[in-house]
Every structure is written in C-alpha cells, then in structure tokens.
Amino acid sequence: MPATTLLPFTTPGTSRKSVNNSSALINRPAFRLTEKFLLLLVFSGFITLCFGAIFFLPDSSKLLSGVFFHTQPASVSGSGPKLDSREFEADKLNRIREDHEKALREAKDTLQKLPEEIKRDIKEQKEKVAQGSVNKGDKNPRLPNVVFRKPVGATGHEPNDPETREKQAKIKEMMKHAWENYKRHAWGSNELKPLSKQRHSSSLFGNIRGATIVDALDTLYIMGMHDEFKEAKEWVEKNLDFNVHAEVSVFEVNIRFVGGLLSAYYLSGEEVFRTKAVELGEKLLPAFNTPTGIPWALLNMKSGIGRNWPWASGGSSILAEFGTLHLEFIHLSQLSGNPVFAEKMMNIRKVLNRLDKPQGLYPNYLNPNSGQWGQHHVSVGGLGDSFYEYLLKAWLMSDKTDEEARKMYYDAVQAIETHLIRKSNGGLKYIAEWKGGLLEHKMGHLTCFAGGMFALGADGASEEIRSHHMELAAEIARTCHESYDRSATKLGPEAFRFDGGVEAIATRQNEKYYILRPEVLETHMYMWRLTHDPKYRQWGWEAVQALEKTCRVAAGYSGIRDVYSSQPIHDDVQQSFFLAETLKYLYLMFSDDDLLPLEHWIFNSEAHPLPIIRKDSQAVENKTE
C-alpha cells in the first residue's frame, strides 16, 4: 500500500459538523476576508495536489490486488484477461471526478470549523505522522496493515521413535553450543572465531552487523529455543542498521538478511521482521540501476553506487547472484504492497529469454551494460548453482502457476543432463563443468545441492520423467556421500574430481578444505522427506558424528583445511550458514514431516523457509477498512 496521504485540516474517522446546523452558525465568529482568502488559497492548492497524486502516485488498489500472486499469471506468462482501454480510461476519469468532489466537500466542511478546531485537527495529524502508520517507531510508514496468519507447519511434533528423538535432541544441543559461544564471544558481530574466541566479519556484509543473529532466527524458532529467539529479536529491534557507508554483496545480503527476516516474520508474526525486511529490500533496489536492469554484484548502501566483482569476466554480473533474488523479492512485494520488487525479477527473465543459450546452457557471466554473455563457463556449482534452484522454486512457490519459470527450469535441466552429467568408470554420476565446449571433470561441494533439486522438481514432470529425475537425484546423492566417505574425517572436500584415475576425491590442496557447508546434507534431507529411505538418515547421522569429532571445539564449531588429514587444522571460522543451513537441514532430517512440510514451504538458498503463495488466497490478508 502506498503511503497514506494525510489531508490538512481533516481528521479521518471523526464526524463533521453539518453545514445546515444553524445554532452552530449563529454562535460562530465570522472569518475576516483575509482569513477566508487564505483558506481558499490553501484548499485550491490542496485540490491541485490531489490531481497530481492521482496522476503520479501508484494506484493503491493495484498494489494490493495481488497481481503477482494469484490465479492470473499475466505478468509471468503473458496470459490472463486484459482490460479494454476505453473501460480503463472511463474508470480512471470516474475516480478523478470522485476524488475531486470529495476534496471540495472536505474543503467546504473545513471552512465551517472554528479556528480552534482547525488547530486541534492539525495537531492530531502531526501526532499521527510522528507515530507512523504501521507501528510506533517504524522507519517505513508505507507498509500496509496486515492480518498475520501463521502458515501450516510452523511448528511440529516430536518424533515418536525414541532413537530419532534422541538424535534430534543432539542436533539441538549442537545449535545451543554454537549459539551460546557466538553470544559469549562475538555478540552483535557477523560471525565467531571459535578458536580465538573473537569476532569475525566478512567484507561480504560491509558494515552491516549481526549476520549470525539474523541467519539463525528461524533455526532458533524451529528448534523451540524461545529464550534465544527472543533475545535475537530484541537485538534486531534495537541494533540492526542498514544505513551504512560500505559496499555489500547484494546476493549474500539478500539470501541471509532479507531471507532470514522474512522467514522469521512468517514463523513468528513479529512485525519488526517484516518492517526490517522491506526496509532492506528498498536499500538494495539501486543495484538494479543498470542499462539492462541486471543488478550489480556489489552495492554501496549509503550512496547507492554499484559495481561488479573486478575478477568477473570483464565486469560481468554472476548468474547465481542475480538469479538468486526471486523468492525473497516476490515476498517483499507480497508483504509491502509494492510491485517494484517483483517487477525487477520479471525484467531479469526478459533479458535472459532474449538471449541465445549455447547448447541450451546458461553461462555464468552476463554483462549488465550490453546484456550479452561474458565468458562461456557453465557450472551447476559455484557461480551458477542457485539460479537453477530458484527457477524451480519460483514455480513451486507460485503454487505452480508460474509456467514460465517451470519451462525455464526443465529446459535447463535437459541441457545439463545432455552436456554436463557423466558417469565415472566406477559407476558414480557427477555434474561436470563446461568451459567453452570442453568438460572439466570436477564437481564442487556446492553442486551437491542438485540432488535435492532434482528430487524436488520430479513432482512437476510426467510419470516417466518423474521416475528418471528421482533416479538421477538418488545417484547424485550417492556420489556426494562418497566424497564424504572417502576422506579421513568423513567430511567432504570443497571440490572432487573424476580424472587421473581418481573418483570423488580432491586432488588439489586448495580443494581439500571443508567450511561447515550444508549442500550434501540438504540433498539428504530432501531425499529422506521424499522417499523415507533410511539410508539418508544414516548418512546424515554419520555427518553429525564427523562434525562432533572434527569440527567441534570448546567455543563453537570450526571449518578445517584438509579433510584427508587425520589431524586436521581448523580455519577458526564458525560460518553463519552453519546455524542457518547445516544444523537446520540435520534437524529437519530427524523431524516428522509435519514440521515445515514441503507442500507448504519453500526454502531459500540459505535454508530460510518461505510459505508457498496460494493461488486461491493471499498468504497474508490485507485489512479492509
């Protein structure tokens, strides 16, 4: 909903004195000629303002109509009913006439008021503006009033099986260990250095603070850690500030901060999270000020100036970064009533659909100025990964109405299977990287999310293709498990290769590290939920034991530099995504399916759950006056 325009000299909701009230007129002191002239001058200016607002401000009825979220996907697929232009113009003229007549009535009514009443009305209006139209203290008074309705499955039941319940409790204890040490040694900073017991801050977030707090909000809530959730909420309320003069990664800030705030709002209903999410979303909008609308990777939050990573193929934007905004920005439009967020996403699709794809594949680099591909490097791992994830999840989150996203996803998967997926001599399927037509037989830890993606997307295909996608998902899950099982620590390397006589093993020193990543466990969680094959829980539990043995230290959890070393060296960083993703996926793996059921929730790339936007009703209902 656009900002409420507060009319001078009027108080909404108060009854106005009748012009025909003769007793009031008899006792009313007469206005002097100069006073009447000044009042008429003010109201003529007011009427002019009304006309300007009609022509230049967004139409609130359109903003609240749910055009991006309901049964008519016209903005997505081009289908749906279209208004007759003459009917549209007639309706617009009627609204202008009605607003004009209303303004004249209010001006006439105000002229009958005593000067003391006018002063009182002005004072009341100033107080309303000072309070804000959403909540007292809100920095963004443009948010519509909403009725919060907690989505299905925000909380679940304890597992009936004692062994499963015990394992779930262990994972919750791991979360407590990570959280309490962050609170003790690094509270308010972005991350914890658990060996040094000091604060750690990545340049990805500029001067924005509290990444671990925001990233962990929904995990705390889901695990029933209510006291910890409350203290995190209070920190967000008092200390989370986006008015910083520093560059941030648009992608990282979006998936961690915007995603974390949105999820916390949908789970808890606490208004502060909605307000902060929309405020941050607006701060990110200048990143889209490029000739094509493809956003910059880096944005100065204060100046609004953007640029790309200097190493990225001649100043290109990165596929996985500009392609991993859709879920959050659609929900920002949903919760703010402002369609601009969704419009930015639709424009990215327009740019991509105009381009030829080499072999049907999407290169990792796109120049935001020319709108042309950069270097022809294709990866389902780093630089490309979550673009494909968000195509599928955009379709699922739309309650399967976003047909454009569906087609783009299945076309992309077909090209990936044709050109990138291979099988090793030992029978392990893997997803290679494509560099100008040549394959590099390497698979990254990041790529291991794809097993869960293929399984999640199988539901939208025909029976034959569905069976094939589930089989492909199972094979990718097995390969990624092997990358863990073949190391000394039973944790997987950053990348592993299938050449030179090795399979699912890292051969280069700079690929042997493990930084508490979640992608393999993410796939195991989806495979458990969708098949209930016990081996996925077994593999997940093996990872829990490896994390406890190798990565747990006295003050938290740390990544390691070599998964093949029997005495690994810690890197001294407890990544925020360890609390947001790794521990959450493990907890869900040992939970009943009624906790965040997949038919009601979609997880963003940082594992922040967002509700599916039903085609037959809004996830959040706007209040009607």
C-alpha positions as CSV (number, residue, x, y, z in Angstrom):
1,M,0.0,0.0,0.0
2,P,1.4,3.4,-0.8
3,A,1.9,6.0,1.9
4,T,-1.3,7.3,3.4
5,T,-1.7,10.9,2.3
6,L,-2.7,12.9,5.4
7,L,-5.2,15.7,4.4
8,P,-4.6,19.1,6.0
9,F,-7.3,20.3,8.3
10,T,-9.1,16.9,8.4
11,T,-9.2,14.1,10.8
12,P,-10.1,10.7,9.4
13,G,-12.8,8.9,11.3
14,T,-14.3,12.0,13.0
15,S,-17.8,13.2,12.2
16,R,-18.0,16.5,10.6
17,K,-20.5,19.2,11.6
18,S,-23.4,19.7,9.2
19,V,-23.4,22.8,7.1
20,N,-27.1,23.2,8.0
21,N,-26.5,23.4,11.7
22,S,-28.0,26.8,12.3
23,S,-27.2,27.1,16.0
24,A,-23.6,26.5,15.4
25,L,-23.5,29.1,12.7
26,I,-25.2,31.7,14.9
27,N,-22.6,31.3,17.7
28,R,-19.6,31.1,15.2
29,P,-17.4,34.2,15.0
30,A,-17.2,35.3,11.4
31,F,-13.9,34.9,9.4
32,R,-12.3,38.0,8.2
33,L,-12.0,38.5,4.4
34,T,-8.2,37.9,4.5
35,E,-8.7,34.7,6.5
36,K,-11.2,33.4,4.0
37,F,-8.9,34.2,1.1
38,L,-6.0,32.4,2.8
39,L,-8.1,29.3,3.5
40,L,-9.5,29.2,-0.1
41,L,-5.9,29.6,-1.4
42,V,-4.8,26.6,0.8
43,F,-7.6,24.4,-0.4
44,S,-7.1,25.3,-4.1
45,G,-3.5,24.2,-3.6
46,F,-4.7,21.0,-1.9
47,I,-7.1,20.2,-4.8
48,T,-4.2,20.6,-7.2
49,L,-2.1,18.2,-5.0
50,C,-4.9,15.7,-5.2
51,F,-4.8,15.8,-9.0
52,G,-1.0,15.4,-9.0
53,A,-1.3,12.4,-6.7
54,I,-3.9,10.8,-9.0
55,F,-1.6,11.0,-12.0
56,F,1.8,10.4,-10.4
57,L,1.4,8.1,-7.4
58,P,0.8,4.4,-7.7
59,D,-2.8,3.2,-7.6
60,S,-3.2,1.5,-4.2
61,S,-5.9,-0.8,-5.4
62,K,-3.5,-2.1,-8.0
63,L,-0.7,-2.6,-5.4
64,L,-3.0,-4.6,-3.2
65,S,-4.7,-6.6,-5.9
66,G,-2.2,-9.5,-5.7
67,V,-1.5,-9.4,-9.4
68,F,1.8,-11.2,-8.9
69,F,0.4,-13.8,-6.6
70,H,-2.9,-15.2,-7.7
71,T,-4.5,-17.2,-10.4
72,Q,-3.8,-14.8,-13.3
73,P,-0.1,-15.1,-14.1
74,A,-0.2,-12.4,-16.7
75,S,3.0,-10.7,-15.6
76,V,4.8,-14.1,-15.8
77,S,3.4,-15.9,-18.8
78,G,1.6,-13.2,-20.7
79,S,-1.8,-15.0,-20.3
80,G,-4.9,-13.7,-18.4
81,P,-7.7,-11.3,-19.2
82,K,-6.8,-7.8,-20.5
83,L,-8.7,-4.6,-19.7
84,D,-10.4,-2.7,-22.5
85,S,-8.5,0.6,-22.9
86,R,-11.8,2.6,-23.1
87,E,-13.1,1.0,-19.9
88,F,-9.8,1.7,-18.2
89,E,-9.9,5.4,-19.2
90,A,-13.5,5.7,-18.1
91,D,-12.8,4.1,-14.8
92,K,-9.8,6.4,-14.3
93,L,-11.9,9.5,-15.1
94,N,-14.6,8.4,-12.7
95,R,-12.0,8.1,-9.9
96,I,-10.6,11.5,-10.7
97,R,-14.1,13.0,-10.6
98,E,-14.9,11.3,-7.3
99,D,-11.6,12.4,-5.7
100,H,-12.2,16.0,-6.9
101,E,-15.7,16.1,-5.4
102,K,-14.5,14.6,-2.1
103,A,-11.8,17.3,-1.9
104,L,-14.3,20.0,-2.5
105,R,-16.7,18.6,0.2
106,E,-13.8,18.4,2.7
107,A,-12.8,22.0,1.9
108,K,-16.3,23.2,2.4
109,D,-16.7,21.4,5.7
110,T,-13.5,22.7,7.0
111,L,-14.5,26.3,6.2
112,Q,-17.4,25.9,8.7
113,K,-15.0,24.9,11.5
114,L,-13.9,27.2,14.3
115,P,-10.2,28.3,14.2
116,E,-9.7,26.3,17.5
117,E,-11.0,23.1,15.8
118,I,-8.7,23.6,12.8
119,K,-5.7,24.0,15.1
120,R,-6.7,20.8,17.0
121,D,-7.0,18.8,13.8
122,I,-3.6,19.9,12.6
123,K,-2.1,18.9,15.9
124,E,-3.7,15.5,15.7
125,Q,-2.5,14.9,12.2
126,K,1.1,15.8,13.2
127,E,0.9,13.3,16.0
128,K,-0.3,10.6,13.7
129,V,2.6,11.3,11.3
130,A,5.1,11.2,14.2
131,Q,3.7,7.9,15.3
132,G,3.9,6.3,11.9
133,S,1.1,4.4,10.1
134,V,2.3,0.9,10.9
135,N,3.8,0.8,14.4
136,K,5.2,3.5,16.6
137,G,8.9,3.8,15.9
138,D,8.7,2.2,12.4
139,K,11.1,3.8,9.9
140,N,9.0,2.8,7.0
141,P,5.4,4.1,7.2
142,R,4.4,2.7,3.8
143,L,3.7,-0.9,4.9
144,P,0.1,-1.9,4.7
145,N,-1.7,-3.1,7.8
146,V,-2.0,-6.9,7.6
147,V,-3.6,-9.7,9.4
148,F,-0.9,-12.2,10.2
149,R,-1.9,-15.8,9.8
150,K,0.8,-18.4,10.7
151,P,1.3,-20.8,7.8
152,V,0.8,-24.5,8.2
153,G,3.6,-26.4,9.9
154,A,5.4,-23.6,11.6
155,T,5.8,-26.0,14.5
156,G,5.8,-29.8,14.5
157,H,5.5,-32.7,16.9
158,E,8.4,-34.6,18.5
159,P,9.2,-37.8,16.7
160,N,7.5,-40.9,18.2
161,D,10.6,-43.1,17.8
162,P,12.9,-42.7,20.8
163,E,16.1,-43.1,18.8
164,T,15.1,-40.4,16.3
165,R,14.0,-38.2,19.2
166,E,17.4,-38.6,20.8
167,K,19.3,-37.7,17.6
168,Q,17.1,-34.7,17.1
169,A,17.9,-33.6,20.6
170,K,21.6,-34.0,19.9
171,I,21.4,-31.6,16.9
172,K,19.5,-29.1,19.1
173,E,22.4,-29.3,21.6
174,M,24.8,-28.6,18.8
175,M,22.8,-25.5,17.9
176,K,22.9,-24.4,21.6
177,H,26.7,-24.9,21.7
178,A,27.2,-22.8,18.5
179,W,24.7,-20.1,19.6
180,E,25.9,-19.7,23.2
181,N,29.5,-19.3,22.2
182,Y,28.6,-16.8,19.5
183,K,26.7,-14.9,22.1
184,R,29.5,-15.1,24.7
185,H,32.4,-14.1,22.4
186,A,31.0,-12.3,19.3
187,W,27.5,-11.0,20.1
188,G,26.4,-8.4,17.5
189,S,29.2,-9.1,15.1
190,N,28.7,-11.1,11.9
191,E,30.4,-14.4,12.8
192,L,32.5,-16.1,15.5
193,K,36.2,-17.1,15.5
194,P,35.8,-20.1,17.9
195,L,39.5,-20.8,18.5
196,S,40.5,-17.2,19.0
197,K,37.2,-16.5,20.8
198,Q,36.9,-13.3,18.9
199,R,34.6,-11.6,16.4
200,H,34.8,-12.3,12.7
201,S,33.5,-10.1,10.0
202,S,33.4,-10.8,6.2
203,S,33.6,-8.0,3.7
204,L,30.5,-9.5,2.1
205,F,28.3,-7.6,4.5
206,G,30.2,-4.3,4.6
207,N,29.4,-2.6,7.9
208,I,26.1,-4.4,8.4
209,R,26.3,-6.4,11.6
210,G,24.6,-9.4,13.1
211,A,24.7,-11.9,10.2
212,T,24.7,-14.9,12.6
213,I,21.8,-13.5,14.6
214,V,19.6,-12.9,11.5
215,D,20.7,-16.2,9.9
216,A,19.9,-18.2,13.0
217,L,16.5,-16.7,13.8
218,D,14.3,-19.3,12.1
219,T,16.5,-22.2,13.3
220,L,16.1,-21.0,16.9
221,Y,12.3,-20.8,16.4
222,I,12.0,-24.1,14.7
223,M,14.0,-25.9,17.4
224,G,11.9,-24.3,20.1
225,M,14.7,-22.2,21.6
226,H,12.3,-19.5,22.6
227,D,14.5,-17.5,25.0
228,E,17.3,-17.4,22.4
229,F,14.8,-16.3,19.7
230,K,13.5,-13.5,22.0
231,E,17.0,-12.1,22.7
232,A,17.8,-12.3,18.9
233,K,14.6,-10.4,18.1
234,E,15.4,-7.7,20.7
235,W,18.8,-7.3,19.1
236,V,17.3,-6.9,15.7
237,E,14.8,-4.4,17.0
238,K,17.4,-2.2,18.7
239,N,20.6,-2.7,16.7
240,L,20.1,-4.0,13.2
241,D,21.0,-1.0,11.0
242,F,21.2,-0.8,7.2
243,N,22.3,2.9,7.0
244,V,26.0,2.0,6.5
245,H,28.5,3.6,4.2
246,A,30.1,0.5,2.8
247,E,29.8,-2.0,-0.1
248,V,27.9,-5.2,0.4
249,S,27.3,-8.3,-1.7
250,V,23.7,-7.9,-2.9
251,F,23.4,-11.7,-3.2
252,E,24.7,-12.5,0.3
253,V,22.8,-9.8,2.0
254,N,19.6,-10.9,0.2
255,I,19.7,-14.6,1.0
256,R,21.0,-14.2,4.6
257,F,19.4,-10.9,5.8
258,V,16.3,-10.4,3.7
259,G,15.6,-14.2,3.7
260,G,16.2,-14.5,7.4
261,L,14.0,-11.6,8.3
262,L,11.2,-12.8,6.0
263,S,11.3,-16.3,7.4
264,A,11.3,-15.0,11.0
265,Y,8.2,-12.9,10.2
266,Y,6.3,-15.8,8.6
267,L,7.2,-18.1,11.5
268,S,6.6,-15.8,14.4
269,G,4.4,-12.9,13.2
270,E,6.6,-10.3,14.8
271,E,6.1,-7.1,12.9
272,V,9.7,-5.9,13.4
273,F,10.9,-8.6,11.0
274,R,8.6,-7.5,8.2
275,T,9.4,-3.9,8.6
276,K,13.2,-4.6,8.6
277,A,13.0,-6.9,5.6
278,V,11.1,-4.3,3.4
279,E,13.5,-1.5,4.6
280,L,16.5,-3.6,3.5
281,G,14.8,-4.6,0.2
282,E,14.4,-0.9,-0.6
283,K,18.0,-0.3,0.2
284,L,19.0,-2.9,-2.4
285,L,16.9,-1.5,-5.2
286,P,19.6,0.9,-6.6
287,A,21.7,-2.2,-7.5
288,F,19.3,-2.6,-10.4
289,N,20.1,0.8,-11.9
290,T,21.9,-0.6,-14.9
291,P,21.2,-0.3,-18.7
292,T,19.6,-3.8,-18.7
293,G,18.2,-4.0,-15.2
294,I,20.6,-6.9,-14.4
295,P,21.8,-5.9,-10.9
296,W,25.3,-5.1,-9.8
297,A,27.0,-7.7,-7.5
298,L,28.2,-5.0,-5.1
299,L,26.3,-2.0,-3.8
300,N,27.3,0.9,-1.5
301,M,24.3,1.0,0.9
302,K,24.8,4.8,1.5
303,S,25.5,6.2,-1.9
304,G,23.5,3.6,-4.0
305,I,26.5,3.2,-6.3
306,G,27.0,-0.3,-7.6
307,R,29.7,-2.2,-9.4
308,N,30.7,-5.8,-10.2
309,W,33.5,-8.0,-8.9
310,P,36.7,-6.9,-10.7
311,W,37.6,-10.6,-11.5
312,A,34.2,-11.4,-13.1
313,S,34.8,-11.7,-16.8
314,G,35.1,-8.1,-18.0
315,G,32.8,-6.6,-15.4
316,S,30.0,-9.1,-15.7
317,S,27.3,-9.9,-13.2
318,I,27.2,-13.5,-12.0
319,L,24.3,-15.9,-12.9
320,A,24.0,-17.4,-9.4
321,E,23.9,-13.9,-7.8
322,F,21.4,-12.1,-9.9
323,G,19.4,-15.3,-10.4
324,T,19.0,-15.8,-6.6
325,L,16.7,-12.9,-5.7
326,H,13.4,-14.1,-7.0
327,L,11.9,-15.8,-3.9
328,E,12.7,-13.0,-1.5
329,F,11.7,-10.2,-3.8
330,I,8.3,-11.7,-4.7
331,H,7.6,-12.0,-0.9
332,L,8.8,-8.4,-0.4
333,S,6.1,-7.3,-2.9
334,Q,3.6,-9.5,-1.2
335,L,4.3,-8.0,2.3
336,S,4.8,-4.4,1.3
337,G,2.1,-4.0,-1.4
338,N,4.8,-2.5,-3.7
339,P,5.1,-4.3,-7.0
340,V,8.6,-2.9,-7.8
341,F,10.4,-5.9,-6.3
342,A,8.5,-8.4,-8.4
343,E,8.9,-6.2,-11.5
344,K,12.7,-6.3,-11.1
345,M,12.6,-10.1,-11.1
346,M,10.4,-10.3,-14.2
347,N,12.8,-8.0,-16.0
348,I,15.7,-10.3,-15.4
349,R,13.7,-13.1,-17.0
350,K,13.0,-10.9,-20.0
351,V,16.7,-10.3,-20.5
352,L,17.6,-14.0,-20.2
353,N,14.8,-15.1,-22.5
354,R,16.0,-12.8,-25.3
355,L,19.5,-14.3,-25.3
356,D,20.6,-17.4,-27.2
357,K,21.9,-20.1,-24.9
358,P,24.9,-22.1,-26.1
359,Q,23.7,-25.7,-26.3
360,G,20.7,-24.6,-24.2
361,L,23.1,-23.8,-21.3
362,Y,23.3,-20.6,-19.2
363,P,26.9,-19.2,-18.9
364,N,27.9,-17.9,-15.5
365,Y,28.6,-14.4,-16.6
366,L,26.3,-11.7,-18.1
367,N,27.4,-8.1,-18.8
368,P,24.8,-5.7,-17.2
369,N,25.6,-2.9,-19.7
370,S,25.4,-4.8,-23.0
371,G,23.1,-7.6,-21.9
372,Q,25.4,-10.2,-23.6
373,W,27.1,-13.3,-22.1
374,G,30.6,-13.0,-20.9
375,Q,33.0,-15.9,-20.8
376,H,31.3,-19.2,-21.8
377,H,31.8,-21.0,-18.5
378,V,28.8,-23.1,-17.2
379,S,28.6,-24.6,-13.8
380,V,25.8,-26.1,-11.6
381,G,28.2,-25.4,-8.7
382,G,29.7,-22.1,-7.7
383,L,28.7,-19.1,-9.9
384,G,25.7,-20.9,-11.4
385,D,24.1,-23.2,-8.8
386,S,21.2,-21.3,-7.1
387,F,20.0,-19.8,-10.4
388,Y,18.6,-23.2,-11.4
389,E,17.3,-23.8,-7.8
390,Y,15.3,-20.5,-7.9
391,L,13.8,-21.3,-11.3
392,L,12.2,-24.5,-9.8
393,K,11.3,-22.9,-6.5
394,A,9.7,-19.8,-8.2
395,W,7.3,-22.2,-9.9
396,L,6.7,-24.2,-6.7
397,M,6.3,-21.0,-4.6
398,S,3.7,-19.6,-7.0
399,D,1.5,-22.7,-6.3
400,K,2.6,-24.0,-9.7
401,T,1.1,-21.1,-11.6
402,D,4.4,-19.6,-12.9
403,E,4.7,-21.6,-16.1
404,E,7.5,-19.5,-17.5
405,A,9.7,-20.5,-14.5
406,R,8.7,-24.1,-14.9
407,K,9.6,-24.2,-18.6
408,M,12.9,-22.5,-18.0
409,Y,13.8,-25.0,-15.3
410,Y,13.0,-28.2,-17.2
411,D,14.7,-26.9,-20.4
412,A,17.8,-26.1,-18.3
413,V,17.8,-29.5,-16.6
414,Q,17.6,-31.2,-20.0
415,A,20.6,-29.3,-21.3
416,I,22.5,-30.0,-18.1
417,E,21.8,-33.7,-18.4
418,T,22.8,-33.8,-22.1
419,H,26.0,-31.8,-21.8
420,L,27.3,-31.9,-18.2
421,I,26.2,-35.1,-16.4
422,R,28.6,-38.0,-16.8
423,K,29.2,-41.4,-15.2
424,S,32.6,-42.5,-13.9
425,N,34.2,-45.9,-14.5
426,G,33.2,-46.8,-11.0
427,G,29.6,-46.0,-11.7
428,L,29.3,-42.7,-10.0
429,K,27.2,-40.0,-11.7
430,Y,28.6,-36.4,-11.4
431,I,28.0,-33.0,-12.9
432,A,31.0,-31.7,-14.7
433,E,31.8,-28.0,-15.6
434,W,31.6,-26.7,-19.2
435,K,34.3,-24.3,-20.4
436,G,33.7,-23.2,-24.0
437,G,32.7,-26.7,-25.0
438,L,35.3,-28.6,-23.1
439,L,34.4,-30.5,-19.9
440,E,36.3,-30.3,-16.7
441,H,35.6,-33.5,-14.8
442,K,35.3,-31.8,-11.4
443,M,32.3,-31.5,-9.1
444,G,32.1,-28.9,-6.3
445,H,30.6,-29.4,-2.8
446,L,28.2,-26.6,-3.8
447,T,27.0,-28.7,-6.7
448,C,25.7,-31.4,-4.3
449,F,22.5,-29.4,-3.7
450,A,21.4,-30.5,-7.1
451,G,20.4,-34.0,-5.9
452,G,17.7,-32.4,-3.7
453,M,16.7,-30.1,-6.5
454,F,16.2,-32.9,-9.0
455,A,14.1,-34.8,-6.4
456,L,12.0,-31.7,-5.6
457,G,11.4,-31.0,-9.3
458,A,10.4,-34.5,-10.1
459,D,6.8,-33.8,-9.0
460,G,6.2,-31.4,-11.9
461,A,7.1,-33.8,-14.6
462,S,5.3,-36.7,-16.4
463,E,5.4,-40.1,-14.7
464,E,8.3,-41.3,-16.9
465,I,10.4,-38.1,-16.4
466,R,9.5,-38.1,-12.7
467,S,10.9,-41.6,-12.2
468,H,14.0,-40.6,-14.2
469,H,14.6,-37.4,-12.1
470,M,14.2,-39.3,-8.8
471,E,16.8,-41.8,-10.0
472,L,19.1,-39.0,-11.1
473,A,18.7,-37.4,-7.7
474,A,19.5,-40.6,-5.9
475,E,22.7,-41.1,-7.9
476,I,23.9,-37.5,-7.2
477,A,23.2,-38.0,-3.5
478,R,25.2,-41.2,-3.5
479,T,28.2,-39.6,-5.3
480,C,28.2,-36.7,-2.8
481,H,28.0,-39.2,0.1
482,E,31.0,-41.0,-1.4
483,S,33.0,-37.7,-1.4
484,Y,32.5,-37.7,2.4
485,D,33.0,-41.4,2.9
486,R,36.4,-41.4,1.1
487,S,38.0,-38.8,3.3
488,A,39.8,-39.5,6.7
489,T,37.4,-37.1,8.5
490,K,34.2,-38.4,6.8
491,L,33.6,-34.8,5.7
492,G,33.6,-33.8,2.1
493,P,36.1,-31.5,0.3
494,E,35.3,-28.2,-1.4
495,A,35.6,-30.0,-4.8
496,F,36.4,-33.5,-6.0
497,R,37.5,-34.9,-9.3
498,F,36.9,-37.8,-11.7
499,D,40.1,-37.9,-13.7
500,G,43.6,-39.2,-13.5
501,G,42.4,-42.5,-12.0
502,V,40.6,-40.9,-9.0
503,E,36.8,-40.7,-8.3
504,A,35.1,-38.4,-5.8
505,I,38.4,-37.3,-4.3
506,A,40.1,-33.9,-4.2
507,T,43.5,-33.9,-5.8
508,R,44.5,-30.3,-5.3
509,Q,45.4,-28.8,-2.0
510,N,43.2,-25.7,-2.5
511,E,40.1,-28.0,-2.9
512,K,40.6,-30.1,0.2
513,Y,39.0,-27.8,2.8
514,Y,35.6,-28.0,4.5
515,I,33.9,-24.9,5.8
516,L,30.8,-26.4,7.5
517,R,28.9,-26.4,4.2
518,P,25.3,-27.7,4.1
519,E,24.7,-28.8,0.5
520,V,25.3,-32.6,0.9
521,L,23.0,-32.6,3.9
522,E,20.5,-30.5,2.1
523,T,20.1,-33.2,-0.5
524,H,19.9,-36.0,2.1
525,M,17.1,-34.1,3.9
526,Y,15.1,-33.8,0.7
527,M,15.7,-37.4,-0.2
528,W,14.6,-38.5,3.2
529,R,11.4,-36.4,3.1
530,L,10.5,-37.6,-0.4
531,T,11.5,-41.3,-0.2
532,H,11.8,-42.1,3.5
533,D,14.7,-44.4,2.6
534,P,16.5,-44.9,5.9
535,K,20.0,-44.7,4.4
536,Y,19.6,-40.9,4.1
537,R,19.1,-40.5,7.8
538,Q,22.0,-42.9,8.3
539,W,24.2,-40.7,6.1
540,G,23.0,-37.6,7.9
541,W,23.9,-39.1,11.3
542,E,27.4,-40.0,10.1
543,A,27.9,-36.4,9.2
544,V,26.7,-35.4,12.7
545,Q,29.3,-37.7,14.2
546,A,32.1,-36.3,11.9
547,L,31.2,-32.7,12.8
548,E,31.3,-33.5,16.5
549,K,34.6,-35.3,16.3
550,T,36.4,-33.0,13.9
551,C,34.8,-29.5,13.9
552,R,33.6,-29.1,17.4
553,V,35.9,-27.0,19.6
554,A,35.5,-25.6,23.1
555,A,33.9,-22.3,21.9
556,G,31.8,-23.4,18.8
557,Y,32.4,-25.1,15.5
558,S,35.2,-24.5,13.0
559,G,35.9,-25.5,9.4
560,I,39.1,-27.5,8.6
561,R,41.8,-27.1,6.0
562,D,42.2,-30.7,4.8
563,V,39.5,-33.4,5.1
564,Y,42.1,-36.1,4.3
565,S,44.3,-35.3,7.2
566,S,44.0,-37.4,10.4
567,Q,44.9,-34.3,12.4
568,P,43.2,-31.5,10.6
569,I,43.9,-27.9,11.2
570,H,41.0,-25.6,12.0
571,D,40.3,-22.5,10.0
572,D,38.9,-20.7,13.0
573,V,35.6,-19.5,11.5
574,Q,32.0,-20.5,12.5
575,Q,30.1,-19.6,9.4
576,S,26.7,-18.1,9.9
577,F,25.3,-20.6,7.4
578,F,26.3,-23.4,9.8
579,L,23.4,-22.3,12.1
580,A,21.1,-21.3,9.2
581,E,21.5,-24.3,7.0
582,T,23.7,-27.2,8.1
583,L,22.1,-27.6,11.5
584,K,18.6,-26.8,10.2
585,Y,18.7,-29.5,7.5
586,L,20.0,-32.0,10.0
587,Y,17.2,-31.2,12.5
588,L,14.6,-31.5,9.8
589,M,16.0,-34.8,8.7
590,F,15.3,-36.2,12.2
591,S,11.9,-34.5,12.5
592,D,8.5,-35.6,11.4
593,D,7.3,-34.4,8.1
594,D,4.7,-32.1,9.7
595,L,7.5,-29.7,10.6
596,L,7.7,-27.3,7.7
597,P,6.1,-29.7,5.2
598,L,7.3,-29.4,1.7
599,E,3.8,-28.9,0.3
600,H,3.5,-25.6,2.3
601,W,7.1,-24.2,2.4
602,I,10.0,-23.4,0.1
603,F,13.5,-23.0,1.4
604,N,15.6,-20.2,0.0
605,S,19.2,-20.7,-0.9
606,E,20.2,-20.0,2.8
607,A,17.5,-22.6,4.0
608,H,15.2,-19.8,5.2
609,P,11.6,-21.2,4.8
610,L,9.1,-19.1,2.9
611,P,5.4,-20.1,2.5
612,I,4.0,-21.1,-0.8
613,I,1.8,-18.2,-2.1
614,R,-1.5,-20.0,-2.8
615,K,-3.4,-19.1,-6.0
616,D,-6.7,-19.1,-4.2
617,S,-5.8,-16.8,-1.3
618,Q,-3.1,-14.5,-0.2
619,A,-0.5,-15.8,2.3
620,V,-1.1,-12.5,4.2
621,E,-4.5,-10.8,4.1
622,N,-4.8,-7.1,3.8
623,K,-7.1,-5.4,6.3
624,T,-10.2,-3.8,4.8
625,E,-11.5,-0.6,6.2
